[in-house]
């Protein structure tokens, strides 16, 4: 939805009209310059605030089959 610590979208969380359908929470942190992210392989990575939205979405998806280089986040 939005990149980590997005200033463009200051909300912390939003929900659809029917709360059972979907709830979105923005990744945010007090760490300067980014957020710590837990990946499904159990590793924790620091992701910069400057990550592109396309790369950020690819990190959260298996369905697209994207290969994301570690230097892009």
TORDREN-485340 format. One record per residue: residue in three letters; x, y, z of N, C-alpha, C, CB in turn. Coordinates in Angstrom, 2 decimals. Glycine has a CB too. Layout:
R   aa     n.px     n.py     n.pz    ca.px    ca.py    ca.pz     c.px     c.py     c.pz    cb.px    cb.py    cb.pz
R  ala        X        Y        Z        X        Y        Z        X        Y        Z        X        Y        Z
...
This chain:
R   aa     n.px     n.py     n.pz    ca.px    ca.py    ca.pz     c.px     c.py     c.pz    cb.px    cb.py    cb.pz
R  unk     0.82    -1.19     0.00     0.00     0.00     0.00     0.87     1.25     0.00    -0.94     0.00     1.20
R  unk     1.78     1.34     0.99     2.71     2.48     1.06     4.07     1.97     1.53     2.16     3.60     2.03
R  unk     5.09     2.72     1.25     6.44     2.35     1.66     6.63     2.59     3.16     7.50     3.15     0.85
R  unk     7.68     2.01     3.77     7.90     2.17     5.21     8.05     3.64     5.62     9.13     1.40     5.64
R  unk     7.51     3.96     6.77     7.58     5.32     7.33     7.08     6.38     6.36     9.00     5.63     7.75
R  unk     6.12     6.04     5.52     5.61     6.97     4.52     5.12     8.26     5.16     4.49     6.33     3.72
R  unk     5.63     9.38     4.69     5.16    10.69     5.16     4.02    11.18     4.28     6.32    11.71     5.16
R  unk     3.94    10.63     3.09     2.88    11.01     2.16     1.52    10.52     2.68     3.16    10.43     0.75
R  unk     1.52     9.36     3.34     0.30     8.79     3.90     0.52     8.61     5.39    -0.07     7.44     3.21
R  unk     0.13     9.59     6.21     0.47     9.57     7.63    -0.35     8.61     8.49     0.32    10.92     8.17
R  unk    -1.30     7.91     7.93    -2.12     6.97     8.72    -1.28     5.81     9.24    -3.29     6.43     7.89
R  unk    -1.68     5.24    10.36    -1.00     4.08    10.92    -1.65     2.80    10.47    -0.98     4.15    12.43
R  unk    -3.00     2.83    10.33    -3.75     1.66     9.89    -5.05     2.12     9.27    -4.01     0.68    11.06
R  unk    -5.58     1.32     8.38    -6.89     1.61     7.81    -7.61     0.29     7.60    -6.77     2.42     6.47
R  unk    -8.91     0.36     7.46    -9.70    -0.85     7.27   -10.78    -0.60     6.25   -10.32    -1.33     8.61
R  unk   -11.25    -1.66     5.64   -12.36    -1.53     4.70   -13.64    -1.28     5.50   -12.50    -2.80     3.81
R  unk   -14.71    -0.99     4.82   -15.99    -0.74     5.49   -16.41    -1.93     6.34   -17.09    -0.42     4.45
R  unk   -16.13    -3.12     5.86   -16.41    -4.34     6.61   -15.08    -4.81     7.20   -17.07    -5.45     5.70
R  unk   -14.88    -4.60     8.50   -13.59    -4.86     9.14   -13.09    -6.29     8.97   -13.68    -4.56    10.59
R  unk   -13.95    -7.24     8.65   -13.51    -8.62     8.49   -12.77    -8.80     7.16   -14.71    -9.58     8.57
R  unk   -13.06    -7.96     6.18   -12.48    -8.10     4.85   -10.98    -7.81     4.82   -13.19    -7.20     3.89
R  unk   -10.58    -6.65     5.32    -9.17    -6.30     5.22    -8.80    -5.19     6.19    -8.82    -5.89     3.80
R  unk    -7.62    -5.30     6.71    -7.04    -4.26     7.55    -5.59    -4.10     7.11    -7.15    -4.62     9.08
R  unk    -5.17    -2.89     6.91    -3.80    -2.61     6.47    -3.10    -1.80     7.55    -3.80    -1.84     5.12
R  unk    -1.89    -2.19     7.87    -1.07    -1.45     8.82     0.23    -1.07     8.13    -0.80    -2.29    10.11
R  unk     0.57     0.17     8.23     1.80     0.66     7.59     3.01     0.24     8.41     1.76     2.20     7.44
R  unk     4.08    -0.14     7.75     5.34    -0.45     8.44     5.95     0.87     8.89     6.33    -1.25     7.51
R  unk     6.14     1.01    10.19     6.75     2.23    10.70     7.67     1.89    11.87     5.67     3.25    11.14
R  unk     8.60     2.79    12.12     9.61     2.54    13.13    10.21     3.85    13.59    10.69     1.59    12.60
R  unk    10.79     3.84    14.77    11.55     5.01    15.24    13.01     4.94    14.83    11.45     5.12    16.76
R  unk    13.41     3.87    14.12    14.78     3.78    13.61    14.97     4.84    12.53    15.08     2.34    13.06
R  unk    16.06     5.58    12.57    16.28     6.58    11.53    16.57     5.93    10.19    17.43     7.50    11.93
R  unk    15.81     6.31     9.18    16.09     5.87     7.81    15.44     4.59     7.35    17.50     5.72     7.66
R  unk    14.68     3.89     8.21    14.06     2.66     7.75    13.38     1.86     8.85    15.07     1.80     7.08
R  unk    13.07     0.62     8.52    12.38    -0.28     9.46    13.05    -1.65     9.44    10.88    -0.41     9.10
R  unk    12.96    -2.37    10.56    13.37    -3.77    10.60    12.18    -4.60    10.16    13.86    -4.18    12.03
R  unk    12.43    -5.57     9.27    11.36    -6.39     8.71    11.70    -7.86     8.93    11.17    -6.08     7.18
R  unk    10.72    -8.62     9.42    10.88   -10.06     9.57    10.40   -10.73     8.30    10.10   -10.59    10.82
R  unk    11.28   -11.50     7.65    10.92   -12.20     6.42    10.48   -13.62     6.75    12.11   -12.21     5.43
R  unk     9.81   -14.26     5.81     9.26   -15.59     6.07    10.33   -16.67     6.25     8.34   -15.99     4.95
R  unk    11.56   -16.39     5.86    12.62   -17.38     6.10    13.20   -17.24     7.51    13.74   -17.22     5.06
R  unk    12.63   -16.33     8.31    13.07   -16.14     9.69    14.14   -15.09     9.86    13.56   -17.43    10.23
R  unk    14.63   -14.52     8.78    15.67   -13.50     8.88    15.04   -12.13     9.11    16.55   -13.49     7.61
R  unk    15.81   -11.24     9.71    15.38    -9.87     9.93    16.29    -8.98     9.10    15.42    -9.48    11.46
R  unk    15.69    -8.09     8.33    16.46    -7.18     7.47    16.04    -5.75     7.74    16.26    -7.52     5.96
R  unk    16.98    -4.84     7.55    16.67    -3.42     7.64    16.30    -2.94     6.24    17.89    -2.60     8.22
R  unk    15.13    -2.35     6.11    14.66    -1.85     4.82    14.62    -0.32     4.89    13.25    -2.44     4.45
R  unk    15.29     0.33     3.94    15.38     1.79     3.91    14.03     2.42     3.57    16.44     2.23     2.91
R  unk    13.79     3.61     4.11    12.59     4.38     3.79    12.53     4.72     2.30    12.54     5.67     4.61
R  unk    13.67     4.78     1.66    13.74     5.19     0.26    13.43     4.06    -0.73    15.11     5.75    -0.03
R  unk    13.05     2.88    -0.24    12.73     1.75    -1.12    11.60     2.15    -2.08    12.33     0.49    -0.29
R  unk    11.69     1.69    -3.31    10.62     2.01    -4.26     9.38     1.20    -3.91    11.07     1.73    -5.73
R  unk     8.21     1.72    -4.23     6.97     1.03    -3.94     6.90    -0.31    -4.65     5.78     1.89    -4.32
R  unk     7.41    -0.39    -5.87     7.41    -1.64    -6.63     8.24    -2.71    -5.94     7.95    -1.40    -8.05
R  unk     9.42    -2.35    -5.45    10.27    -3.30    -4.74     9.64    -3.70    -3.41    11.67    -2.70    -4.51
R  unk     9.07    -2.75    -2.69     8.42    -3.02    -1.41     7.27    -4.01    -1.60     7.91    -1.71    -0.78
R  unk     6.48    -3.82    -2.64     5.38    -4.74    -2.92     5.90    -6.11    -3.32     4.48    -4.17    -4.02
R  unk     7.00    -6.17    -4.06     7.57    -7.45    -4.47     8.08    -8.24    -3.27     8.71    -7.22    -5.47
R  unk     8.62    -7.54    -2.25     9.08    -8.23    -1.05     7.93    -8.89    -0.29     9.82    -7.26    -0.15
R  unk     6.74    -8.36    -0.45     5.58    -8.89     0.27     4.74    -9.85    -0.53     4.73    -7.78     0.72
R  unk     5.24   -10.31    -1.68     4.44   -11.16    -2.55     5.22   -12.37    -3.03     3.94   -10.37    -3.75
R  unk     4.57   -13.51    -3.06     5.16   -14.69    -3.69     4.54   -14.89    -5.07     4.96   -15.96    -2.81
R  unk     3.32   -14.44    -5.24     2.54   -14.72    -6.43     3.13   -14.13    -7.71     1.15   -14.21    -6.25
R  unk     3.86   -13.04    -7.60     4.40   -12.39    -8.78     5.66   -13.05    -9.32     4.69   -10.97    -8.48
R  unk     6.32   -13.88    -8.51     7.53   -14.54    -8.94     8.72   -13.61    -9.08     7.29   -15.23   -10.24
R  unk     8.65   -12.45    -8.45     9.73   -11.47    -8.56    11.00   -11.96    -7.89     9.30   -10.14    -7.96
R  unk    12.12   -11.59    -8.45    13.41   -11.83    -7.82    13.91   -10.44    -7.42    14.44   -12.59    -8.78
R  unk    14.13   -10.25    -6.12    14.51    -8.93    -5.62    15.95    -8.97    -5.15    13.56    -8.47    -4.47
R  unk    16.76    -8.11    -5.72    18.16    -8.02    -5.34    18.28    -7.31    -3.99    18.99    -7.28    -6.43
R  unk    19.14    -7.79    -3.12    19.27    -7.20    -1.79    19.77    -5.76    -1.82    20.20    -8.03    -0.95
R  unk    20.39    -5.33    -2.90    20.85    -3.95    -2.97    19.73    -2.97    -3.34    21.98    -3.82    -3.97
R  unk    18.52    -3.48    -3.60    17.41    -2.59    -3.95    16.58    -2.22    -2.74    16.53    -3.24    -4.98
R  unk    16.96    -2.71    -1.55    16.25    -2.30    -0.34    17.21    -2.06     0.77    15.22    -3.33     0.08
